[in-house]
Amino acid sequence: MHRCLQLAALGLGPTAPNPLVGAVLVHQGSIIGEGYHKQYGHAHAEVNCIDSVPSHEQQFIPHSTLYVNLEPCAHVGKTPPCADFIIAKGIKEVVIANLDPFIKVDGKGIEKLQAAGVLVRTGILEHEASILNKRFLCFHTKHRPYIILKWAQSANGFISGPQGDPLKISNEISDRFVHRWRSEEAAILVGTNTAAIDNPNLTNRLWTGNSPVRVVLDKNLRLAQTLNLFHGGRTVVLNFLKSELVGSAEFVIINEQVGLPSAICEALSALSIQSVLVEGGTQLLNSFIDSGIWDEARVIVNKKMVIDDGIKAPHLFNASKTDATEEGSDLISTYIPIL
């Protein structure tokens, strides 16, 4: 199962909105096949695993145990049901880490396997597998995207200069980390002031893979369409005034009555966006922190930068640090909420 998780992690980014899944086929203690879900719409992990078995070992497939970190699907989506494929191959034992909470699966894959006489064991490395698929599981159990907060700040706690003047805080290594993070999430979100003042591209041009969907909160539609984020890809504009498609920009009205973070999550969930990297500004970040609607925070502190005045960084509370690494002058820390 550890190997399943290693394989599954290789699909982070291209598989969304599908989960990360790896599969390993074992015969008498030896791995004879392995695979993972590589890209949304393409073959699932179980198919890639079984298809990888060399021709001289295919006779062992019905006598092998299949390990997979998520319950095999039982419905027709972009591909046929994996449970049917496993049964057709004559496999008699399947070991699973997590059950799949997606409404079209949700135990039906296991039921189908067991009805065909397959021995099914569950809960193997369940916690580790849950962490791997935190985005997918959050979306289908909490019915909202997985929220990651990110910002960079000076050593004395400022996120920008006076009047919101942009500051180059993180170093080149940290910048590459940030662009890798962007490639791993479905969307990236900024507020009106960040978009207007920084004029960011919000792409992962310093890393490989797909850039996230760009999302901007522009309540009263004050932003000029000449800004970088309105060019070169899809942009979702969350606002109070209109819902329409203009070129590659999708304007979506949000429900102010439920509170800003909840309204944002509702709108993005309706667009099947499973994870969001919130990059600023301070007001938007604080709104998520104050509401308790966040799952992870990544904070970059330039230990050598001290400025006299500016806009204070977000105030993170009820949080526990889970990881920290130093990259030159930068300290990159990860936090999760204390529930």
N, C-alpha and C positions, 0 to 999 in steps of 0.2 A: 504493500500500500504506500510506503514511502516513495517507491519508484513511480507509482501512479501520480502522486502529488508533484514530483519533480517534472514529469512529462506534462501534466496539466498546466503548470505555470508557464510553459513555453507559449501557450496560446493567449496570454494576457494582451488585450487590445483588439486583435483582429476577430476574436470569437464573439464579442459583444453584439447583441444582448444575450447570446447563449452563455451558459456557464463554462467554467474551465474544467475539462474532464480529461483524465488520462486512464489508460487501461493496460493491463499486463496479463498475459496468458502464461500459466505455469504448469509444467508437466513434470511430475516426480522431482520437485524442488528446483527445476531449471526453467528459466524464462525462454519460451520459444517464440513469443511474439509480443510486441508492444506498440503503442500508438497514442495519439492525443488528438483532440479536436483542434484543427489548425485555423479554421476560418469559418465565420458565419455563412451558412448555406451549403457548406461542403460536408464531406463525410464525418460522422461522429467518431469518437475515440474507439468504441468497441469494434467498429468496422475496420478502421485503420489498423488496429491491433491484430485482429484475426487475419486480415488480408496480408499482414507482414510475415506471417509464418512461412518459412522456406518450404518449398515443395516436398522435400524429403522428410519433413516433420509434420505435414498436414494430417497424416494418419493419427496423430496424437491429439488432435483438437478435441474430439469427443471425450477424451479421457483426461482433460486438463481442467484446471480451476481458473476462472476469469476474475481478476481483481479490477475494480473500477471505483473511483472515488465518489461518484454520484449515481443514484438509481437510474438504470437504463430507461429510456423513454418508451412510452407505449402508444404514442399517437403519431399520426402522419403530419409532419410539418414541412420543412424544406427537404427533409430526407425521410425514408421509411422508418418504422419503429425499430429501435435497437433490440428490444426484448424479443421481437419476432426473429430477428437475425440470429440472436444467440440460441434460441430454441431450434432454429433450422440447422444450425451447425452441430447440434447434438451435445452441447456443453451441459454437464450435469451439476456443476457447482459454481456459484457466483458470490463473491465477497464484496460488500459495499460499505463505503464510509458514511455518506450522508444520504438521507432520503431527499427526494426532489419535491419542494413545496409548490412548484408550478402547478396550477389547477388542472392542466391537462395530463399531468403525470401523477403526483401526490399519492404514491402508493400503488398506482395501477400497474406500473412496470413490474414491481415485485409480485403482485397478485398474478399477473400473466405468467411470470416465470414459475411460480410455485404451482399454478394450475397445470403446467406442462411437466411437473415432476422435478423441477430444478431445485436443488438445495440452496437456499439463500441465507447468508449470514450478513448482519448489518452492524454498524457502530464501530467499525475498526478504524482507529485514528480519526474519530468523528470530530474532535475539537480542532485538530490541525486542518482537516478538510474544510471545516466551517470558516476558518480564517482565510483560507485560500479563496473560497467563493463568497466572501463577505459582501460583495456588491450584489451578486445574484440573489443571495439569501435575504439580504435587507430589502431588496425591491419586492420580493414575493411574500415576505412575512410582515414587514412594516408598511408595505405599499407606498414606498417613497424611495427616491434615489439614495445611494450611499453618499454621504456628504463629507468631503475632505476640505478642511480650511488650510490655507497656505498664505504666509506672508514673510517678508524679510524686514528686519529692524536693526537699528544701530545698537551699540552696546548699552546706551543709556535709554533705550526704549522708544525711539522715534521711527515712524514708518515712512515719513516724507518730510520735506522742509517746510518752512512757513508758507501759508496759503496753499498747502498741498503741492508745492514745487517738487517735481520728481527728483529722487536721489538714486544713484547707482550704489546699491548696498551690497548685494551678493557678488561673489567673485565668479570667474569663468567656470570653475568646476561645479559650483553650486548651480549655475545657470543650466548646465547640462543635466544635472539631476532634475531640475524643474521641468525641462523639456521632455525628459524620460517620463516623469509623472504625468505630464499632459498626454503622452501617447498611450498611457494605460487607462485613461478615463474616457467616458462617453462624451462629457461636456466640460466646458470651462466657463465660469461665471464671473462677471465684474459688474460694478455699479456705474452709474452715469458719470460721476466725477472722474473715476479712474479711466473710463473710456475717453472722455473729453480732454483731460489733461495729459495723460500718458500716450494716447493714441496708439495702443498696442496692436500687434498683429494677432496675438493669441494662438499661435501655431507652435508646433514642436519642431521647428526648422533645425534645431541643434541635435536632433535625435531621429532615429528611423521610425517607421510606422505611420499610421494615420493620425492626422491632427484631430483634436476633439471638435464637436459642434460648439461654436461660439455662442454664448448666451450673454445678453446684456440686460440689466434692469434699467429701463428708461421710462419711468412712470408716466411722464407727461410729454414724451416724444420730443425731447430737447436736442437730441444728438444729430449732428450733420451727417448726411449720407455719404459724405466724402471721407469719413474716417476709415482707417485701415480695416477695421473689423467688418465693414460692409462689403469687402472685396476679397476675392480669392477663396470662397467657400461658403458653406451654409452658416447663417447667423439667425438666432432666435431672439426677438426683441420682446421682453416681457413688459407690459404697460397697462394703463387703466383706460385707454381710449379706443383702440381698434384691434380687430383681428382680420388680417388679410395677408396675402403673399405678394411681395413686391420684389421681383427678380429672385435673388437667392436669400432675401431677408424674409423671415416669417414673423409677423407681428401677432402676438398672443396676449389676449386680455387675461389678467389675473384677478382673483377674488380677494380684494383688500380686507373683507370682513373677517377672514380667518387668521389674520396676522401675516406679515410679510414672508417669513421663512416657510410657513405652511402653504401659503399661496404659491410660492415658487416651486415647492415640491409637488404640489398638485398639478401644476401646469406641465412640469417636466416629466412627471409620471405618465401623464396623458400622451406624451410624445415618445413613450417607451425608453426614456433616458434613465439608465440604471445607476449612474455615478456622476458626480459633479465635483470638480476642483474649483473651490471658491477662492479667487485670487485678490479680491479687494473691491472697494477700499475698506477703511476702518469701520465706517458706519454699517456697511453690509455684513462684514465679518462679525461685528459685535451683535448684530441682530440675530444671527444664527447661534452665537454663544449664549446670549441671554435667553433665547427660547429653549435651549437644550437640544435643539435639532442639529446635531452634528455627530460624526462617528470617528473622526480622526483629525488631528491638527499637525501640520508640519511647519515648524518655525525656524527660520534661518537668522542667526544673530552674528553680525559682523563685530567681532570682539575688539577690533582696533578702531572702529568708527565711533566717534563721539561728536554730536552736533549740539549747538547752543539752543536751538528752538525748532519747533516743527509740530507735526501732527503725531500724537501719541499712538503707539501700536495698540492693537486690540488687547483687551484684558481677559485672559483665559483663566477661568476658575472651575472648580470641581473637575480637575483634570489630573491624570497620572502620566508621568513620562515613561514611555516604554522603550525608547531607543535614543541614542545620541551618537553622532559621529563628527569629527573635526576634519574639515577640508581647508587647509591653509588658515586664513583669518576667520573662516566661517565655522560656526557651530550649528549643526543641523539636528534638531530634536523633534521627536514624534510623541504626540500625546493622544490619549483616548479619554473619554469622559468617565468619571466615577459615577456609577449608577447607584 
